[in-house]
Amino acid sequence: MISTDIAIIGAGPVGLFAIFEAGLLKMRCHLIDYLPQVGGQLSEIYPKKPIYDIPGFPSVLAQELVDNLMEQGKPFHPGFTLGERIEGLEKRGEADFVLTTNMGTVIEAKVVVIAGGLGCFEPRKPVVAGLEKFENGRGVNYMILDPEKYRDQKMVIAGGGDSALDWTIFLADVCSELTLVHRSEAFRGAPDSVAKVMELAEKGKINLILNSNLNAVHGEGKLETVDIIHNKTMETISVAADHLIPLFGLSPKLGPIEQWGLNISKSAIEVNVDDYSTNVPGVYAIGDINTYTNKLKLILCGFHEASLMSHSAYQYMNPGVKYTMKYTTVNGVSEF
């Protein structure tokens, strides 16, 4: 049996930052993730995607951010159980929890933190004739793992959120031809990103097709063309493409979490914004998996939630005890 102070379900960026915040308060963390490596969506889906909203970093690659978070948490000696999914959660007594994975691993903890991002997720696929025929390496993908794969290639990106905009900006100088297709004239992404995409279109560096949807895909053995239909005129145009990347978000599935007695709304866990605790004492939810009024699904917000959660968790584990944080330096290395 593994014993720890805090069991963190999910080893994405928010869960990794919680190691540091909890460590400052002398609480040790053990992280469990169904993926075989840490980093969550950042490592699994877009490791080389640039991220622009991390304080102090005008731009940082997703995997680089994960590596930095791991380095930041290293002094606190966290434990990890990777490639396993939490199946059972049992509360024993007033403060102790026992978690069991699908592989039979048992973790005992005083506090449980759910930082599972979107939970178990899969990409939302558009209804497009012939789409599945070109999946699995034949031209249609739902995530970008290595941008260099698309160098000097013809690409169509579909979507109007941050991912579609960010990748369009990044790949404008990578692809030989890049077309962004969006169903309306209004984007869901950050205004600054929208402005950059519009500027790229004005300069002729990308093709921007608005008020349009994907209609069909064609090719002999691999993707060759993408048919795009205008929503109002119903006119269809065909665009040459080596690759099509529909970026319509992810469909979340909470899995076993739904059976743990937590208050859930629209596939997310309701929390108290004072400390991001759930309706079950000793269980917290931070990051994209939680919900509350004015919730923003940003890594930055998840970091804030991890900070407040850690202080509340300390008080939960040590009622009435005041805490202090001390920083020392030994041979140039910071210790906490």
Residue pairs with C-beta under 8 A, 6 or more apart in sequence:
1 106
1 107
1 108
2 30
2 79
2 81
2 105
2 106
2 107
2 108
3 107
3 108
3 109
4 28
4 29
4 30
4 79
4 107
4 108
4 109
5 22
5 27
5 28
5 29
5 109
5 110
5 111
5 317
6 18
6 22
6 27
6 28
6 29
6 30
6 109
6 110
6 111
6 112
6 113
6 313
7 29
7 30
7 31
7 32
7 97
7 99
7 107
7 109
7 111
7 112
7 113
8 15
8 18
8 19
8 29
8 30
8 31
8 32
8 113
8 115
9 15
9 31
9 32
9 33
9 86
9 99
9 112
9 113
9 114
9 115
9 116
9 257
10 31
10 32
10 33
10 40
10 114
10 115
10 116
10 117
10 287
10 289
11 31
11 32
11 33
11 35
11 38
11 39
11 40
11 80
11 82
12 33
12 38
12 39
12 40
12 41
12 42
12 115
12 116
12 117
12 287
13 39
13 40
13 42
13 65
13 66
13 69
13 299
13 302
13 303
14 115
14 117
14 286
14 287
14 288
14 299
14 302
14 303
14 305
14 306
15 31
15 33
15 40
15 113
15 115
15 286
15 287
15 306
16 31
16 38
16 39
16 66
16 69
16 70
16 72
16 73
17 69
17 72
17 73
17 302
17 303
17 306
18 29
18 113
18 115
18 286
18 306
18 309
18 310
19 29
19 31
19 69
19 72
19 73
19 76
19 78
20 69
20 72
20 73
20 76
21 306
21 307
21 309
21 310
22 28
22 29
22 76
22 310
22 313
22 314
23 29
23 73
23 75
23 76
23 78
23 336
24 310
24 325
24 336
25 310
25 311
25 314
25 323
25 325
26 323
26 336
27 111
27 310
27 313
27 314
27 317
28 76
28 77
28 78
28 79
29 73
29 76
29 78
29 79
30 78
30 79
30 80
30 81
30 107
30 109
31 38
31 78
31 79
31 80
31 81
32 80
32 81
32 82
32 84
32 85
32 86
32 99
32 101
32 105
32 107
33 40
33 80
33 81
33 82
33 83
33 84
34 83
34 84
34 85
34 120
35 43
35 44
35 82
35 83
36 82
36 83
37 43
37 44
37 82
38 66
38 70
38 80
38 82
39 47
39 62
39 63
39 66
40 117
41 117
41 118
41 121
41 250
42 49
42 51
42 62
42 63
42 65
42 66
43 62
43 63
43 66
45 143
45 145
46 62
46 143
46 144
46 145
46 163
47 61
47 62
47 63
47 66
47 145
48 61
48 62
48 63
48 144
48 145
48 146
48 147
49 61
49 62
49 144
49 163
49 166
49 167
49 170
50 59
50 60
50 61
50 62
50 166
50 170
51 57
51 59
51 60
51 61
51 62
51 65
51 299
52 58
52 59
52 166
52 190
52 193
53 190
53 298
53 299
53 300
54 60
54 65
54 299
54 300
55 300
57 65
60 68
65 299
75 334
75 335
75 336
76 336
81 101
81 105
81 107
83 103
84 101
84 102
84 103
84 105
85 101
85 102
85 255
85 256
86 99
86 100
86 101
86 256
87 100
87 101
87 102
87 256
88 98
88 99
88 100
88 256
89 97
89 98
89 99
89 112
89 256
89 260
89 283
90 97
90 98
90 99
90 100
91 97
91 280
91 282
92 98
95 110
95 282
95 316
95 317
96 108
96 109
96 110
97 108
97 109
97 110
97 111
97 112
97 282
97 283
98 106
98 107
98 108
99 106
99 107
99 108
99 109
99 112
100 106
100 107
101 107
110 282
110 316
110 317
111 282
111 283
111 284
111 313
111 316
111 317
112 282
112 283
112 284
113 283
113 284
113 285
113 286
113 309
113 313
114 257
114 269
114 278
114 283
114 284
114 285
114 286
114 289
114 290
115 285
115 286
115 287
115 289
115 302
115 306
116 257
116 287
116 289
117 287
117 288
117 289
118 250
118 252
118 288
118 289
119 252
119 253
119 254
119 255
119 257
119 267
119 289
120 252
120 253
120 254
120 255
121 250
121 251
121 252
121 253
122 250
122 251
122 253
123 142
123 143
123 246
123 248
123 249
123 250
123 251
124 248
124 249
124 250
124 251
125 131
125 142
125 246
125 248
126 158
126 213
126 214
126 246
126 248
128 214
128 215
128 216
128 217
128 246
129 215
129 216
129 217
130 216
130 217
130 218
131 140
131 217
133 217
134 140
134 217
134 219
134 222
134 223
134 244
135 141
138 219
138 221
138 222
138 223
139 217
139 219
139 222
139 223
139 224
139 241
139 242
139 243
139 244
140 217
140 223
140 243
140 244
140 245
140 246
141 243
141 244
141 245
142 245
142 246
142 247
143 245
144 150
144 167
144 171
144 245
147 170
147 171
147 174
148 174
150 171
150 174
150 175
150 242
150 243
151 174
151 175
152 175
152 176
153 175
153 176
153 242
153 243
154 175
154 176
154 177
154 178
154 240
154 241
154 242
154 243
155 171
155 175
155 177
155 178
155 179
155 241
155 242
155 243
155 244
155 245
156 178
156 179
156 180
156 181
156 214
156 226
156 228
156 239
156 241
156 243
156 244
156 245
157 164
157 167
157 168
157 171
157 178
157 179
157 180
157 181
157 245
157 247
158 164
158 180
158 181
158 182
158 213
158 214
158 244
158 245
158 246
158 247
158 248
159 182
159 246
159 247
159 248
159 249
160 182
160 183
160 184
160 186
160 187
160 188
160 189
161 187
161 188
161 189
161 247
161 248
161 249
162 188
162 189
162 190
162 193
163 247
163 249
164 180
164 182
164 189
164 247
165 187
165 189
165 190
165 193
165 194
165 196
165 197
166 189
166 193
167 245
167 247
168 178
168 180
168 197
168 200
168 206
169 193
169 196
169 197
169 200
171 178
172 178
172 200
172 205
172 206
173 205
177 207
177 240
178 205
178 206
178 207
179 206
179 207
179 208
179 209
179 226
179 239
179 241
180 197
180 201
180 206
180 207
180 208
180 209
181 209
181 212
181 213
181 214
181 228
182 208
182 209
182 210
182 211
182 212
183 211
183 212
183 213
183 231
184 210
184 211
184 231
185 210
185 211
187 193
187 194
187 197
197 206
197 208
198 208
200 206
200 208
201 207
201 208
207 239
209 228
209 237
211 230
211 231
211 232
212 228
212 229
212 230
212 231
213 228
213 229
213 231
214 226
214 227
214 228
214 244
214 246
215 227
215 228
215 229
215 236
216 226
216 227
217 223
217 225
217 226
217 227
217 244
218 224
218 225
218 226
218 227
218 238
219 225
222 242
223 241
223 242
223 243
223 244
224 240
224 241
225 238
225 239
225 240
225 241
226 238
226 239
226 241
226 244
227 236
227 237
227 238
227 239
228 236
228 237
228 238
228 239
229 235
229 236
230 236
230 237
252 267
252 268
253 267
254 264
254 267
254 269
254 289
257 264
257 269
257 289
258 264
260 280
260 283
261 279
261 280
262 269
262 270
262 278
262 279
262 280
262 283
262 285
263 269
263 270
263 278
263 279
264 270
265 291
266 291
268 288
268 289
268 290
268 291
269 278
269 285
269 289
269 290
269 291
270 278
270 279
270 290
270 291
270 292
271 277
271 278
271 284
271 285
271 290
271 291
271 292
272 278
273 292
273 293
274 308
274 312
275 284
275 308
275 309
275 311
275 312
276 284
276 285
276 286
276 290
276 305
276 308
276 309
276 312
277 283
277 284
277 309
277 312
278 284
278 285
281 316
282 316
284 309
284 312
284 313
286 302
286 305
286 306
286 309
287 302
287 305
287 306
288 297
288 302
290 305
295 301
314 323
315 321
325 336
326 336
327 334
327 335
327 336
328 334
328 335
328 336
329 335
